Amino acid sequence: MKLMWRYLMRYKKLLVLDFFCVFGFILIELGLPTLLAKMIDEGIPTKNTQLIYQQGLGMIGIVAVGIILNICLGLIGARITTNVVRDIRDDLFARLQNFSHSEYEKLGVSSLITRTTNDPYQIMLFLGMVLRIGFMTPMMFVASLYLVMRTSPSLSLTVLIALPFLLAGIVLIARISEPLSQKQQKNLDRINSIMRENLTGLRVIRAFVNEKHEEKRFGTVNEAYADSSKKLFKLMVAAQPGFTFLFNIVMVIVIWIGAKQIDAGSLQVGNLIAFIEYIFHALFSFMMFATVFMSFPRANVSAQRVQEAFDIPISIASPQNGVEKTVTQGVVEFQNVTFAYPGYTESPVIRNINFTARPGETVAFIGSTGSGKSTLIQLIPRFFDVTKGQVLIDGVDVRDYDLASLRQKIGYIPQKAVLFTGTIADNLRQGKADATEAELAEAAEIAQAAEFIAEKPHKFQEQLAEGGANFSGGQKQRLAIARAIIRKPAIYIFDDSFSALDYKTDVTLRNRLKQETLNSTVLIVAQRISTIMHADQIIVLNEGEMVAKGTHQELLKTSEIYYDIAASQLTEEELA
């Protein structure tokens, strides 16, 4: 509830206006039966037409004002709730941008999607009920109860007797509904997870003819969600008839006792009619408040899930007064670096890595699958923090840098080319937001992407499908390389970024890159010897350890692991 209240407090003026509309609406609703009672008891028996007309016009005026206030109440409530859910999503999305890989692993990507979309929506629905009904019903109940007791103390006892039963029902339903709501949201997380896996892995599923298996897997989770939803909705649906039944019993008793009192002359007809109206408002308000109260557990579960995402500690964040500028540009040093994933400190992925890369040099990393190549270079932009040792850029520990300034020095091309929905120009400008058309063309030419871009009907304005699905793997890699080139960074990191290119394109691209990166530090992770054989320094990794370092010719003579990799890819003449 603290989360919801905190966001509501951002709109204090609208809340005050909402409260004013609620208060005015209550006065009007309770004023109608009071005027009606006076018309029946004083106007009709004495045939005082002037009084009847006055009361009638007053009732019409009250109804008109009530309609206006009710419309205003709806508009204000909608404005507040939509603003609140917008703010929650904006703040949560901004928070997620600062998450490291370990935070994403703790909560799960699918769960975070649900927490950003469905959970704020549940909060919005609940707050809509609170602003329209939750504020009104307590005040309406208290005011109605006061008028009930003032009109006929003896008849008011029937209402007081019914209240404990209503209250017990509300508490019972709230206790049952909360665990059901938690189960429902967890099942929704699982649905999102399976949907995400299925859509991203659709080709693999079809290739192995696993459509039926996936349908069964999804059906199981979907059935679990439907089952928890049915139980929750049945509980809510069962509550309404139960309250209505109790409500009708109270009304029957009131009319029966009231009729006797009228017959005895201790109660007037108008007062009985007004009393029935007051009771109706009191009990109906209580029932509506019960509906709000029963909806609270579900909204509370969603609020707790959102708050959990806000509260999770961020492991990688910018330090206060972090370094933004340095004298040198592009010097990368690893000093006794050891890294283990959080929770696996006894099993380091890389151990005791030492090397230095300077501007104008190309340093390459090669090794078997799982040797720690990609993990090692991901320590440079601080996607992970080292467990032991230091990663220095320009003499400064990466942990002492302002994160934005650190990453501004780096042009990172990931192993899997990630492109975003939009135009080619939009994707390239993620490297440099204010890049000109000339800069786009130059980066595309260096990355060997100019030719296929020129063949597109809309050139740089060609639209990419989600994930760049309408481009080949090689085209996506070249666009990702162009995106890094356009920012002209001090450090280039190529994480196996040439794997989808044919040999001719690979050679041409590397030759153009060599001219472009004369004053930059280039780090390359590769599986192909041909990609790295001209590097100034090649580091061979095996099971997380640096087992050899040198040039291509040196390693052929001194490293058995490197020689075996080279022998599997090169001819005997090339090995000589």
C-alpha positions, 0 to 999 in steps of 0.5 A: 500500500505504501507504493500506491500511496507514494505515487498518489501523493504526487497528485495532491491537488487532484486528490483534494478535488476528488475528495470534494466531489465525493463529499458533495455527491454524498450530501446530495445522495442523502439530501434526496430522501430527506426532501422526499420525507418532508414532501410526503409528511408535510406537503401531501397530507396538508395538500401544500402544493407550494411545498411539494413544488419547492421540494420537487424542484430542489430534488431536480436541482440536487439530481443535476448537481449530482450528475455533474459531480459524478462525471467529474469524479470519474474524470478525476479518478481516470486522470489520477490512475492513468498518471499513476500507472504511467509513473510506475512504469516509467520509474520501473523501466528506468530502474531496469536500465540500471540492472546488471545481469545478476539482477535480471537473473534473480527476478527473470526477464519474463517476470520483469515484463509482467511486473512492468505491464500487468502488475501496474495495470492491477494497481490502476484498477484498484486505485480506480475503485478507491478513488471512486468508491473507496473514498465515498463509501466510508463517509457515505456509511457513517453519514447514513448510519447517523441519519438512520439512528437519528430517524429511528433508533429502534429500527437502527438496531437491525443494521447494527446486528447485520454489520458483524456478519458483513465484516466477518465475510469481508475479512474471510474473503480477503484472507482467502483471496491473497494467496490465490492472487499470488499464485495467479501472478506467478502463473502469469510469469510462467506463461510469459516465460514460455511465450517468450521462449517459444517465439524466440525459438520458433525455428528450433521448435519446428526443426525438431518437430516439437510443436505438440510438446510446446503446446502441451507445455503451454497448455499445462501452465495456462490451465494452472493460471485458469484454475487459480483465476477461476477460484479467485473469481468464484470467490468474488462472485460468491461474495456478492449474492451472500451480501445481497441476501443479508441486505434483503433480510435486513430490508424485510425486517425494517419494513415489517417493524416499520409498518407496525410502528406506522400502525401504532402511530410512532412513525410517519410514512415519509420517515420510513421511506427516508429510513429505507433510503438511508439503510440502502445507502448504508448497507450498499456503501458497506457492500461496495467498500467490501468489494474494494477491500476484497480487491485489495489483496490482488492489488497488494500482491502486484504492488509488492512485486513492483516494490520488490523490483524497486528494492533489489540492490543494484550491484553495478552502479556509478560511484559518487563523483566517478571519473569522467575524463582521463589524460590517456585514451584507450589503454586497457590493463588486466592485473591479476583478474579473477572472476566468478559469477555471483553465488559461485565464488568457488568456481571462477570462470577466469583466473589470474589474467594479466595483459596490457593493450595500447592504442594502435594495437590489436589484441585477440583472444582465442580458445575452446568453447567455455574458456572464458573469452566473452566473459573476460571482455565483458569485464571492460565495459563493466557488465560484471565486476571482477572478483579479484584483481583490477581492470584498468582503463587509462590507469583508472579502475573501471569501478571508479569511472562514471558508468556513462563515461566509461562506456562512452570510451568503448565501441562494443559489438556483441557476439549476437548482433542485437538490432532494434525496431526502427530504421537502419539510420535509427539503429546506427545513431544509437552509436552516435545520436547526432550522426549526419548522413555523411557519417552514416554513409562512412560507417556503413562503407567501413563495415561493408554494409553500404552495398546491401543498404544501397539495394534497399528501396528506402536506403538508410530509412529501410525499416527493420523488423523486430530483432532485425528479422528481415536481414541476414545474419551477416547483414546484422553483424555489419550493421552492429559493427557500423553502429560501433564505428560511428561513435569513433571510440577509443576502444573497440571490442569485437566479441566474435563479431565476424562469425557470420561473414564470408571470408572475402567480406571478413578480409575486406572489413578487417583491412578497412577497420585497420585504417579506421582504428590506427589510434584506437585499441582493438580487442577481438574474440574469435574462433577463426584463426584467419580473423586474428592471425595479424593481431599484434598480440594473441592471448590463448585461454584454456579453462579460464586461464591464460596459457599462452601469449604472443604473435601468430608465428610465435604461438605456432611454435610455443603453444600446442593448444594454439597450434591444434586450433590453427591446424584444424583451420589452415593448410600445411603451407599456411602453417609453415 
